[in-house]
Amino acid sequence: MKRPTGAKRKRRAVPARLKAAVPGVKRRIKAQTVEFAVFGDSHVGYGNSLSTFRSLLPKAVSSGNKRFFIFGGDNTQAGADHGNNAGTYYKEFKDTVTSTLGSIPYKASIGNWEASTRSVFTQYLGAVAGQMNFPGTQGKVKYVWLDCALGQFTPVSLNLLRNLDDKHSYIIDFHWPLRVQGITVDFSHVLSAAETAKFFTAIPAKAREKVLAIFTHHGHKFYRKLSNIYPGYTKTKFFVTGCSGDYKCKPGGNMGYYNATLTSSGSGYRVDAYIAH
């Protein structure tokens, strides 16, 4: 006996949250972007550096939706005059940062002008080397900051690199630029070839494609190298920014910082950074 004919039953749509569980249905992963900013060499305590820094920082906060701030060393001129004014300079820097950033997290690396005042640096700005979750990434991206304030990586810093794994992606910051092929920064402000090799070889081979970007400073200019910075690092981008104050940077427009983005998608993460004044 034939079953009675009638209106065709409508096919129920599969809710988006369940599509990943339905065989043959590919879930489209929407790209997500975390905005952050990178400052270098604000040199609070030297010349007009504090006023320059105080004019740049609010611009970075008001442009976009910043989730994190990186300060890459020589944040202050703490070592000048045998460190007699270190506490004052660190306090001016920190007070400016906290009052301007509010609840936005930040981390500062240590620079050569701060190397002789490590204990005061730590008092105001925390550890000189370490690792933390990069905000807005649910722990999938790690931020690593290192101590090479005197032109050499400390044992603690190298040990941090040796313990990187392939389960996370990484953004790394430290003060002196690496000596990568084609760099145009004055070599008196660049790490030696031996120290550069020490950095790159410390990172386990399995983690090298996970290093998204390396931010450095000290060179008092802006420089970018976006591919093949060193053998085995085909996907890592390399940046220099050292003009966030009034120290050896050309007046009239050269002072600035990087507006940066960390973008996630189905293919992984990428970092982009562009000069802002």
C-alpha positions in Angstrom: 0.0 0.0 0.0 1.3 3.4 -1.0 2.0 6.0 1.7 -0.2 9.1 1.2 1.5 12.0 -0.6 1.5 15.4 0.9 3.6 18.5 1.4 7.3 17.9 1.4 8.9 18.2 4.8 11.3 21.2 5.1 14.9 20.4 5.9 15.9 21.9 9.2 19.0 24.1 9.0 21.9 23.0 11.0 22.8 25.5 13.7 26.2 27.2 13.2 27.4 25.9 16.6 26.8 22.3 15.5 28.1 22.4 12.0 31.6 21.4 13.1 30.1 18.1 14.3 28.3 17.3 11.1 30.4 15.1 8.7 31.2 16.9 5.5 30.3 20.4 6.7 33.3 22.7 7.1 33.1 25.4 9.7 34.4 28.7 8.5 36.7 30.3 11.2 36.4 34.0 11.4 39.6 36.0 11.6 40.2 37.8 14.9 42.5 40.7 15.4 44.2 41.9 18.6 45.6 45.4 18.3 48.7 46.4 20.3 51.4 49.1 20.2 55.2 48.9 20.5 57.4 51.8 21.9 61.1 51.9 22.0 63.7 54.3 23.6 61.4 56.8 25.2 64.5 57.9 27.4 62.4 59.6 30.0 64.9 61.9 31.9 66.8 63.1 28.8 66.0 66.4 27.1 62.4 66.7 26.0 61.8 63.0 26.1 59.1 63.0 28.8 57.0 65.6 26.9 57.6 63.7 23.6 56.5 60.4 25.3 53.5 62.1 26.9 52.4 63.3 23.5 52.8 60.0 21.7 51.3 57.6 24.2 47.7 59.0 24.2 47.7 58.9 20.3 48.5 55.2 20.5 45.7 54.6 23.1 43.1 56.5 21.1 43.8 54.9 17.7 41.9 51.6 17.5 41.3 49.2 20.4 44.7 48.5 21.9 44.9 45.3 24.1 48.6 45.4 25.0 51.6 47.8 25.1 55.2 46.8 24.6 58.0 49.1 25.9 61.3 48.0 24.5 64.0 49.3 26.8 65.8 52.6 27.5 62.4 53.5 28.7 64.3 55.9 31.0 67.7 57.5 31.2 68.1 55.8 34.6 71.9 55.2 34.3 72.8 58.8 33.8 74.6 60.7 36.6 75.5 57.3 38.2 71.8 56.5 38.6 71.3 59.3 41.1 67.9 60.2 39.5 66.9 56.6 38.5 63.9 56.5 40.9 62.6 59.8 39.7 62.8 58.8 36.0 61.2 55.4 36.5 58.4 56.9 38.5 57.8 59.5 35.8 57.7 56.8 33.2 55.4 54.5 35.1 53.1 57.3 36.2 52.7 58.4 32.6 52.0 54.8 31.4 49.5 53.9 34.1 47.6 57.2 34.0 47.4 57.0 30.1 46.8 53.3 29.6 44.4 52.7 32.5 43.5 49.0 32.5 45.4 48.1 29.3 48.2 45.7 30.3 51.8 46.5 29.3 55.3 45.1 29.7 58.7 46.8 29.6 62.0 45.3 28.5 65.3 46.6 29.9 67.8 48.7 27.9 71.4 49.7 28.2 70.6 53.0 29.9 68.9 50.9 32.6 71.4 48.1 33.0 73.1 49.6 36.0 69.8 50.2 37.8 68.3 46.7 37.5 67.0 46.6 41.1 65.2 50.0 40.6 63.9 48.8 37.2 62.5 45.7 38.8 60.9 47.8 41.6 59.0 49.9 39.1 58.6 47.7 36.0 58.9 44.1 37.1 61.1 41.3 35.9 63.8 42.0 33.3 63.0 38.7 31.5 60.0 36.4 31.4 57.0 35.0 29.5 53.3 35.7 29.7 50.1 35.0 27.8 49.6 37.6 25.0 46.2 39.3 25.8 43.2 38.3 23.7 44.7 35.0 22.6 43.4 32.6 25.3 47.0 31.6 26.0 47.6 30.4 22.4 50.2 33.2 21.8 53.0 33.9 24.3 54.8 37.1 24.8 58.5 36.7 25.7 60.7 39.6 26.8 64.5 39.1 27.2 67.4 40.9 28.8 70.3 41.8 26.5 70.8 45.3 28.0 74.6 45.1 27.7 74.7 43.6 24.3 74.6 40.0 25.4 71.7 37.7 26.3 71.6 36.7 30.0 71.6 32.9 30.8 68.0 33.3 32.0 67.0 34.8 28.7 68.6 32.0 26.7 67.0 29.4 28.9 63.6 31.0 28.1 64.3 30.5 24.4 65.4 26.9 24.9 62.1 26.1 26.5 59.9 27.3 23.7 57.6 24.6 22.2 55.5 24.1 19.1 52.2 24.2 21.0 52.1 28.0 21.1 53.0 31.0 18.9 55.4 33.7 20.1 56.1 37.4 20.0 59.5 38.3 21.4 60.9 41.6 22.5 64.4 42.8 23.6 66.5 45.9 23.4 69.4 45.4 21.0 68.6 44.6 17.3 69.8 41.3 15.9 72.4 41.4 13.1 70.2 40.2 10.3 71.2 40.3 6.6 70.4 43.7 5.1 69.9 45.6 8.3 70.6 49.3 7.9 70.9 50.2 11.6 74.3 51.5 12.7 76.3 48.4 13.7 77.5 50.0 16.9 73.8 49.6 18.0 73.4 46.0 16.7 74.2 42.7 18.4 77.3 40.9 17.2 77.0 38.1 14.7 78.0 35.6 17.5 75.3 36.9 19.8 72.8 36.9 17.0 73.6 33.3 16.3 73.3 32.4 20.0 69.8 33.8 20.0 68.6 32.0 16.9 70.2 28.6 17.7 68.8 28.7 21.3 65.3 28.3 19.9 64.4 24.6 19.4 63.9 23.7 15.7 60.3 22.7 16.3 59.4 26.1 17.6 61.0 28.3 14.9 58.0 28.5 12.6 56.0 29.5 15.7 58.0 32.7 16.2 55.7 35.3 14.6 57.6 38.5 15.3 60.7 39.9 17.0 60.6 43.5 18.1 63.9 45.2 19.0 65.0 48.8 19.6 68.2 50.8 20.5 69.0 51.7 16.9 67.1 55.0 17.0 65.3 54.5 13.7 62.6 52.3 12.2 63.5 49.2 10.3 61.5 46.1 9.1 62.5 42.8 7.5 59.5 40.7 6.8 60.8 37.3 5.7 63.9 35.0 5.8 65.6 36.9 8.6 67.8 33.9 9.4 68.1 30.3 8.1 65.2 28.3 9.4 63.0 31.3 10.2 61.0 31.7 7.0 57.9 33.0 8.7 59.3 35.4 11.3 59.1 39.1 11.0 61.7 41.4 12.4 61.3 45.0 13.6 63.3 47.9 15.0 61.7 50.9 16.7 63.8 53.2 18.8 62.3 56.7 18.4 59.7 57.2 21.2 61.6 60.0 22.9 64.1 62.8 22.3 67.3 60.8 22.1 69.2 60.7 18.8 66.0 60.8 16.7 65.5 63.5 14.1 63.0 66.2 15.3 60.1 67.1 13.1 58.4 63.8 12.5 60.8 60.9 13.0 59.7 60.2 16.6 57.0 57.6 16.8 56.0 54.0 17.6 54.4 51.0 15.9 50.7 50.3 15.7 50.6 46.6 15.4 48.1 43.8 14.9 48.0 40.1 15.8 45.5 38.3 13.5 44.3 34.8 13.9 42.6 32.7 11.3 42.2 29.1 10.2 45.8 29.1 8.9 47.3 30.4 12.2 48.6 33.8 13.3 50.4 36.7 11.7 51.7 40.0 13.0 51.8 43.3 11.1 53.3 46.6 12.4 53.3 50.1 10.9 55.0 53.3 11.9 52.8 55.9 13.6 53.8 59.4 14.7 
